[in-house]
């Protein structure tokens, strides 16, 4: 007779899912003092995907601080802490980790990664092909260009590690209940209040979705989008190989989309094939310890390539051939954080087959966020709010997952590799015209965004690697047209929200660090902050009427901005938020000839005396009513032109025709990134993130320090300002060698000492060199003098690159190009 497990009637936190992520989250909550935590597992602990994980504890491909911080914590737990706390062994074996690089470009990518990881405290050594052969005698190395060896990494037993976390959590007071399925989520006034099970409801202040493969379907119970797609994931274990040592290092070969490690005397060969297959995209799979019937015909060609790395690999017998489901996200970055549309509903899922090596640390980060109310690391790339409902579409997810395994394992290192599946979800009203004029598109959230224009029909394509792209000279022409004549960007991808009503000003004043109680027509660039003064998003607010405002932000931030507005609108407040993006188009006319061109098509007075920078008004353009705003993101005289979607082609064609004699060029994202980086403008989620304050990035000028009523985060900013000049600052860097290519994550050295790294970099065509922006930290206040009194270099994995560093933009630091014209 089965006895129903005892359930509490209430628990401060309910964690749904008893795999590595759920157990880690519960453990870290209890470790921080939140012990009233209940973990609910539908079947048995580890019965989802934890049980069939490969157990790698390696840092390959982790090119950002957040992932490496999670990796470090996971390794620390598995290697020492959990066993010391519980006596439960995790099966951790520090056998070492070896990457084999085939070809110059993959070698350079791994070399760049190694330089960044050393900056984060990871020990890694570049080794020769012969040393690869010496450390891994079974490998064929005739095609290997270089190797990278990580001596302090290895493998763990996934089930043992999870059970150790369970024991540690229980010792701290966490309840773990198996055999309980959650069938509903209780909500009230936009906040989670508990869960429903067959054994009754459990009241809770927080609910955490760690349901792994089933996180998407569990999210639907709460009305929360958790964009995950399961895919077939394969590994093979060979028959025993005489002489194969148990301490053989883990080997990865991105060129063959495979990894290798010893398993019970044989070799485990894992695959991340470049063309994968979605599994059950039309329904949620159920059942513990799932395994799938292998599709031999589909997978054998990939296995054949992988076995080619082993001497005699094709002659090895097969002991086990396993296919199991793993879930992946649309951008192969995990989902971690609070649901944007439901307070206190948290998600940690979609770790893209890296659940063991990241789960320990990811649980720690989520626990900290739940307890403190803010993340302690950069989460712009993993926060749920980066996606909207578009990302949770069945067809999109099943299409996109096909290339995500290979992207994750072997190809994401290449800076110009973009998804080719799940495209054309949303297009600008001008898409067809741009396509006719040679636009080459890249994805930007759900949108198609022109990167550059192949107006000569060259047929040039992006190439994998770290050399200058073949189309870079074309992007340079677009860049120079903006600097010297005039360029036209289609920016219809930007989200446009009309916020209105008697209480609209009060809400916007509360969330904006700048003063938006300005005259009608004024455009305000501002930042929205959390309670600790950290940046949530940056955007513009334009006052279009006494109670009407236009909020414009990047498409990746749409969900975050709408959520933030709703959360800070008091119940009963008279505020209407209307998304006008779909019914409008946005063009950006930029360059010294912008005013002259616009004057040919309007009766409005465009002179600076009557229309200064950061002002907006309605004017006629080619007979069409347009909201024109004198703003720039690229550092030149410019106007953003907002019109009805139905009028977009008329305005666009008129600008093209009138601009031809003035040297007008269509320009895309590549030129824009180059222009704005030279000018020192920031992009949230790229070179500005949630760990920064306006003071950290040298933008205290956006803060209205004495605004009546203050704003969210203002008290924290005042405390930071009172503490003196910051010791962490955003800097601009420019390589002195014009041949150097920079992409971001290059390490910055001051007088030979590592002080930071670039967050983003690109080619600065006006500067004639690569340039970027990044954060540096010192043990003294950072000033212009501190920067100037030093020798600076960049480390991208090769010889140190002499570099010029500045707190001010390299291009037009005074802003005279757009203010004074």
N, C-alpha and C positions, 0 to 999 in steps of 0.2 A: 504494500500500500504506500503510495507516494504521499508525503506530508508536505503541504504547502509551506514554503519558507516564511519565516516571520519577517514582517516588514514594519518599519516605523510609520507612524501617522504623519510625522513631519521630520524634515532634515534640513539643516541650513543650506547644504549643497547636495544635489543629486547628480551623480556622474553616470551617464548611460554608456555602457561599453566596458568590458573587462579585458581588453587587450593592453598592449604596452602603453598606449597614450592615456587611456582612462586610468590605469593604475598609477602611472607617473603623476598625472594631474592630482589624483586623490592624495598620493603620498606627499607631494610638495605643499598642498593645502594644509595637511595635518602638520607637516614639519614646521610651517610658519605659524601654527597655533590654531588653525581652523580645523578642529577635530570632528565636528558634527557633520560628517560627510558620509554619504551612502553611495556605494557603487552597485549598479544593477546590471547584471549580465544575463542576456536572454538564454544562453545555453551554459557553457562552461568557460572559465577563464582561458584566454588565448585561442578559443575555437574559431575565431574569425579568419584573420590572415596572419596573426602573430605566429601561429604554430608552424606554418610552412615557410617562414622568412629564412633567408640565407644567413642572417646574423652577422653581416659585415659591420665592422666598426672602423670605418675609413672615411677620410675627408675629401676624397677626390671630387672635383667639380664644384666645390663650395666656394664661390667667389664673393661672398659678402660676410660681413661681421656677424649678422644675426644667425646664419646657419652654422658658422664656426663656433659661436658661443653655445649653441644647442649641442653641437657635436662634442665639445669639450666636457660639458656637463654629463652627457650620456656616457662617455668613456670613463669619466671619474666615478660615476655610480657603478658601472659594471666591473671596472677593474679593481676597485678597493672598497668603496663606501658601503654598498649594500651587504657585501659579505661580512664586513666588520660589524655592521649594525645587527645583522640577523643570523649570521652563521650559515646562511643559505648561499651556496656557490652559484655563480652566474654562468660558469663555463667560459669565462673570458680567457682568451689566449693571445698574448702579445707576440704574434708570429711575424709582424711586419706587413707592410703593404707596398706593392710595387706596381707602378704604372709603366706600360710600354707605349712609347710614342712612335708612330709610323709616319714618316714624312716631316718636312720642315715646318709646315703650318701647325700640325698637331703638337710637335715638339715645342714650338714657340708658345702655343696656348697653355700647355702644361707648365712651361717655364714661368710664364706670367702668373699663373695660379700659384705656383710654388713661392714666388716672391711675396705675393700678398699673404699667403698662409704663414710664412715666416714672420711677417709683421704681426700676425695674430698669435704668435707663440707656438706654432706647429713646427716640429722638427722635420725637415725634408731635405734630401740630398739628391742632386742630379748625378746620375751614373751613366757610364758608357754602355753601348750594346754588349760588350764583353762582360761587364759587371752584371748586366741583366741575366746573361747566360749563366754566370757563376752562381747567382742567387737563385736562379730558377732553371736547373739543368734540363728540365723537360721541355723548355720553350725553344722553338725555332726563332732565331734572332737575325736572320740574314736581311730582313727588311726593316729592322728596328733602328730608328734614328737616335733615340736617347731613352733613358729610363729615369724614373723619379722614385726614390725609396723613402718611406716613412717608417722609421724603426719602432715608434711607440704606438702603432696601431695594429689591428688584427681582427678578431672574430669573437663572437659570444654565442652561447646557446640561447635562442630567443625565449623558449618556454621557461628555462631556468631563470633568466633575467626578469621575466614578467612575474614569476612566482616569488622571486626575492623582493620585488617591489610590493607585491601583495602582502607578504609577511611583514615588511617594514611598515606599510600603511596600517595594517591591523594592530601592530604594536603601538602605534600612535593613537589608536582609537577609531579608525575608519571602519565602517560596516561594509562588508562585501557580500552581496547576496547573488547567488547563481540560480539559474532556472526561472528568471522573472523577466517577462517581456513587457516593455512599456508600450502602451497602445494609444496614449494621448498625452497632450501637453496642455496644462491649465494656464490661462492668461487672463489678465484684467488690466484695462487702461494702458495697454501697450507694454505691459511688463509680465514676465513669466511668474507664475505662482505655485507651480508644482507639476506633477506628472500623474498619469493614470495607469494602473496595472491591473491584472486579473485579481490580484489580492487587495485591491483598493487604491485609493488616491494617496499620494504623499505630498504634503505641502512643502514648498521649498522656496527660499529666496533666490537661489541660483540653480539653473539646470545646465549641465555641460554635455554637449553632444560629442561623444568619443566613439561613435558607433561604427567607425571604420568603413567597411564596404557598404554598410547600410545607412551611413550618415545622411545621404541625400534623401532617402525615403523617410527617415526619422525627422529630418528637417521639415518635410512637407506637413507632418502632423502639427507643426507649430506655425506654418505659413512662412517658413524661413528657407530661402534659396541656399542650397549647399551644392554647388556645381561639381559633381564627381561623375566619372564614368569608369565602370569596370572594364578591364581588358584581360585577355589571356596572357599569362606570364609563365614562361617555361624554364625549367632547369633539368639537367641530366646528371646522374651519378654513375660513373663508370664502375666496372668491376675492379677489384683490388689490383693495385699496381705495385709489384715488388720494389722495395727500396724507397717508396714515397714516404718522406718524413712527415710526421704530424705537425712539425713546426715550419712546414713550407709556407712562405709568405702568400698572402692573397695577391693575385695578379689580375690587373684589369687591362684590357686592350680596347680602347674606344673605336679604333678603326675596324674591328671585327664585332663590335657591339656585344662584348662578352666579358665575363669575369670567371676566374678559376680559383678554387680553394680545395684543400684536402678534406675528405669526408669519409670516415671509417675505412681508411686505407685506399680508397679510390679518389677520383677527382670529380668534384662538383663543377659543372660547366653551366653557368647561368646566362641567359640570353635577354637582351633588350633590343630586339630586332627593329630596324628602321621603318618597316611597314607592319604594324601590329593589327590585331583584330579586336573590335569591341565585343563585349560579351553581355548579353541580356540587357541591352540598352533600353528595351521596352518594358522592363519590369524589374522589381527588386528581387535578387536571389535570396533564398533562405536556406537554413540548415547549417549545422556546425561542421567544422573540419571539411570544407568543400574541396573537392578536386574535380577537374574536368577531363573529359576524354580528349587526348591530344590529337591535333590535326597534323598527322605525320607529313602529309603531302605539302602542306604550307610551310611547316617549320624546318624540314630537313635541309633545304638549301642554306638557311642561316646557321644551322648546327654544323653543316659541312664547313662553312667558312670559319666558324669558331674553332673547330677541332684542328684546323690547319695551323693553329698556333702551337699545338702540341706535337712533339716528335712521336711519330707513329700514332697520332691521335685517331686516325680513321680505322685503325686496327683494334682499338680498345672496345671491349665488350660493354654492354649497357646493363647496369644493375637496376637502375630506376630511371624512369622518364616521367617527369611530373609536370602537369599543367594545372595552375590554380588561378583564381581571379585576384587581381590587384586593382585598386582604384587610382585614377589619375585626374588631375585638374586641367583646365584649359590652357594654363600657362606653365605647368609643371612646377608650381610653387604651392606650398601647403596652404590650408585654410586655418587660420588661427585668429580668434578674437570674438568680440561680441556681435551678435546679429544686429545689423543696422536698423531693423524694423521691430525688434523685440528686446527690450531692456532685460539684462541679467540672463539672457539665453546665450550661451557660449559654445563655440565650436572649435574642436581640434581634430582635423581629419584631412584626408587627401594628401598624405605625405609622400605619395608617388613612389611607393616601394622602398622608401627610406625610413620606415617607421621605427625600426630598431635603433639605427644609428642616430636618429634625431629625436625619437620619442621621449627619451629621458630628459633631455634639455628642453624640448618643447613643452612638456608638462610643467616644468619649473617656470617657464616664461608665462604660460597661461595662468598658473596659480598666482603669480605675482600681480598680473593684470587684474584678476578677479578681486584680490584683496585690496590692492592699492588704488584701483580705479584707473590706472594708466600703465601702458607697457613700458618696460625699462630698456627695450632695444628698438631698433628701426623695424616697424611692422608694415610699412607702406606697401611692400611687395607680397605680404601674406594675409593682410587684413581682409575679411570677407567683403568689406565695403568697396573694394576695387572692382567688384563685379556688380552687374545689375541682373534683372530677371532674364535678359537675353542669354546669359551664360548658362542658365539652367535648362535650356531647351534640349529635348531629347535628340533631335537630329544633329544639332550643332555638336553636342558632346560626343556622340558616336562617330561623327566625322573627324573631329579634332584628335581623338585619342589614338587614331591610326598612326600618327607620326610622333606621338609624345614619348613613347618608350625610347626610340632612337634619339630623339631630341635631348631627353634627359641624360642619357648615358654617354653619347659620343659627340653630339653636334652643338649643344648649347654653348660651348666655349666660343664659337665663332660669332663675332659681334654683328654680322649682317645676315645671319640665318634667321628667317622669319617663318611662321607657320604658313603652309599653303592650303591647309584644309580648314573647313568651317569658316569660310570667307564670305564677303559680300552680304553680311547680315543687315547692314545699314549703309546707305549711300547718300552723298550730298545731292541736292537738286541739280548740281552741275556735273555730276559724275560722267555722264556720257560725253559732254563737251570736253571735259578734261581728258578723257580717254582718247578722243579724236585728236587732241593736241599733243599726244605722246606721254601722258601721265603714267608713271610707274608707281603703283600703289603698295602701301604697307598697311597692316592692321593697326588701328588705334582704338582700343576697347572694341566695341562692336562695329566701328566705322572702317571704311576704306579711306586712306589719307594719301594724297600724292606726295611721294618722296622726292622725285625729280622728274624732269620732262625731257623725254627723248624726242625732241622736236625734229631732229635730223634723221630719225629712223635708224639709228646705229645698231639697234638690237642688243646693246650691251646689257649684261646681267651681273648681279651681285656674285661675288666669289667668296668661298670659304677661306678664311685666313686673316692675316693681320697686316697685309700690305695695303697700299692705297687702292681703293676700288677703281675699276675701269671707268666708271661713270663719274668719278670725283671731279674731273675737269669740267664736266657739264654743270654739276652743282656749284662749282666755283664761279662759273659765268653767271648763274642765277644770283649768287651771293654778291658779286661785283655790281650787277645791275641795280640791286637794292642800295648799295653804298654810293653809287655814282649817278644813277638815273632814277629808275622806279621799277618796283617789282609788285606782282599781284599774287596773293595767297588766297586759296579757298579755305576758310577756317570754319566752315559749317559744322565741323565735328564738335565744336565747342558747345557745351550745354548752356542753355539760356532759360533762366527762371524769372518769371515776373512775379514779384512779391508785392502784395498790395493790401490795403485795408487800414482802418484807423489805428491798429496796433502794429503795423508793419515796421514803422520807424523804431519803435521801442525794442522789438525783437532783434532787428538788425544792429541797433546800437549795442545791445547786450552781447551779441556774438562777435562783433567786429572790434579789433583792437584800435582801429582808426575811428575818427569821427565821421559818421555818414549822415549826420544832420546838417546837410550842406544845401546850398541853393539848387533849385531845379536846373538840371543840365550838367551838374558836376559829376565827374567820374572819380571814384576813390579806389585806389589799389590798397587792399587790406589783407590781413591774416586773421583767421579764426583760431583761437587758442583753447587748450584745455585748462583745467583749474590750476595746473602747475606752470602755466605760461608757455607750454610747448605747442608747436604749430600743428593744427589739425588740417588746414588747407589754406592756400592762398588764392585770391580771386579778385574780381573787380565788382564794385557796387555803383550803379549809376542811378541818380535820382531823376526820374522821368516825370514826376508830378508831386503834388503835396503829400499823397499817400501811396505813391507808386515808385517801385524800384526795379531795376534790372540787374540780376546777379548772373555773371558769366564765369564759368570755370571749365577746366579741362574735362574731357569725356570720362576719363578714368576716375574722376572725383564726383561724378553726378550723384551716385547713391549716397556717398558720405555727406555731401552738402545738403541734400534733401533730408536725410536722417537728422543731421545736426540742427537744421531749422525746426523740424517737428519737435525734437527733444527740448528745444529752448523756447518753444511757443507755449505760454501758459494755457491751461485748460480754459476754454471760453473766450480766448483772445480773438479779436476780429482780424484775422490774417488769412489771406488766400495765396496759395503757392501754385502758380500755373506754369507748367513746362511748355514753353513755346518753341522748343528746338525743332520739332518736326515740321512746323508750318512756316519756318523762316530759313533764311540763308545768311551767311556771314562772310564777307569778303574783307581782306586786309590789304590796303594800298600803301606801300612803304617806299620811301626814298626821297631824295632832295627834289625830284620833279613831281612828287605826289600832289602838291597843291596846284601846280600848273595844270596837270592833267585833269584833276577834279573840277577845276574852274571852267574847263571847256564844256562840261556837261551839266552845270548847275547855275542857277541864278543867285545862289547864296554868296554872301561875303565871307571869304575864307581867310582874310588877313589876320595875322597874329594879334593885332591890336584889338580886334573884335572877337576873335576865336582862339584863345590860348590853348596850350597843351592841357589835356585831361578835362576837356569840356565836350559836351555832346548836345546835339540838336537834330531836329527833323529838317531835312532839306529835300529838294528835288534833284534827282540824278537821272538823266536821260528820260525825263518825264515820269519817273517813278518816285514815290515817297519812300525815303530812306532815312533811318536813324544813323547819322554819321557821328562818330566819336573820334576826337583827335587823340589817339593813343598809339603807343608803339611797344613792341616786345623785342625789337631788333636794334633799337638805338638810332633810328632815323625819323625824320618828319613822316608822319603817317596818319591814316584814317581807317577806322573799321566801319564798314558799311553794312548795316543790318536791314534786310528787306524781306518782303513776303517771298516764300519759296517759289510761288508762281511767277514772280518778277525777276528771279535770279538770272536767268539767261539773258534777258534784256539788258540788265545792268552790266553783266559780265561782258557781253559782246560789245557794248558801247565803250567800256573801258579799254578793251583790246584794240578796237579800231582807233580811238582817239590817242591811245598811248603809243602806237607803233612809231610815229615820227620822233617820240621822246626816248626811244630805246627801251620801252616796257618789255619785261620778261616775266613769264609765269615762273613762279618759284615754289619749291616744295619743302618738305620737312627737313631734308638734309641741309639746305641753305639756311633755313630758319634756325636750326640748332647751332650751326656755325656762327651765325650773326649774333644770336642772343648770348652765346658763351663768350665771345669776344667782348660783348658789352657788359658781361657780368650779371645778367639777369638769371634768376633761379627758376627751376621747375620742380614743383612738389612731387616727391617720389623718385626724383633723379638726383639733384644736388641739394635738396632741402627735404628734411623728413621730420617725423614726429618726435625725435629726440632733441630738436633744435628750438631755441627761442629766437625772437627777432633780434635780440642783442648778439647772439652767437653768430648770426650771419651778417652782422653789420647793418641791420635795417631798423635800428631803434627809431628812425625818423617816421616809420609808419604808425607808431604808437601814439595815441592821444592820451598823454599822461594825466591830464587834468579834466578828462571828459566827465561831465556830470553823470553820476550813477555808475561810472566805471564800465568794466566789461569783464567777461569771463577771463581769468588768468592775469588780470592787471596787478593784483596784490603780489603775486609771485614775481612778476617782472619788476615791480618796484623794489622788492627785496634783492633781486639779482643786481639791479642798477646800484643800489646802496652798497653792495659788497665790493664795488670797484670794477675797473676794466676787466672784461672777460679773459679767461685763460684758455678758452676754446674758441676758435674763430674760423670762419670761412675765408679761404684765400684763393687767389687766382694764380695759375701757374702757366708758364709758356716755355716750351722746349727751345733751346737755343739752336739746336741742329734742325734745319728745315726738313731733313729726311725722316725724322722720327715720327712714328704714328702712335698716338695715345688714344685710349678708349675708356679709361676709368679704372680705378683700383690700383693704379701705379702708386708705389710707396714714395712718400716725400721725406727727404733727409735734409736736416739743417745742420750744417757743419759736421756732416757724417752721421748724425744721430737721427734715428727715425722719430718723427713727430706727428705723422699723419699719413693720409693717402687721398688721392683724387677720387671723388665720387662719380665724376663724369668728365669726359674729354672728347674732343673732336678736332677736326682741322679748322684753324682760323685763317680763312683765305685773305683777309685784309692784313693780318699779322704776318702771313707767310710762314706759319708754323703751327704745330699742334698746340692746343691750349685746353685748359680745363679748370674745374673748381673742386675744392676739397676742404676737409676740416683738419686743423692742426691743434695740438694741445701742448701747453708749456707749463712749467712750474712758476711762471711769472706772468704779469699782464702782457698781452700781445698787442703791440703797437706798430706803427709804421717803422719806427726805429728798430724794433726787434726784428722785423722782417728784413730791413735794409742792411743791418749789420751782420750779415751771415752769407755763407756760400750754400746754395741750394742745388740739390740733384733729385732726379726721379729714378726709381728702380722699377724697371719693367721686366726683370728677369735676366737682363744682359748687363753690359757695361753701364755704369752710372751715367745718366743723361744730365748734362749741365742745364740749369733751369733758372728762369727769372720768376720771382714770386712777388705778389703785391696784394695788399688789402683792397686796393681800388681796381676798377675795371681797366683793362689795357686799352680799350677803344673808347674814346670820347668820355673820359671819367667825369667831366663836368656836365655832360648832357646837353652841350650847346647845339649839337646837330638837330635835336628835336625841340628844344625849348626856345631857342632864339630865332629860328627861321620863320 
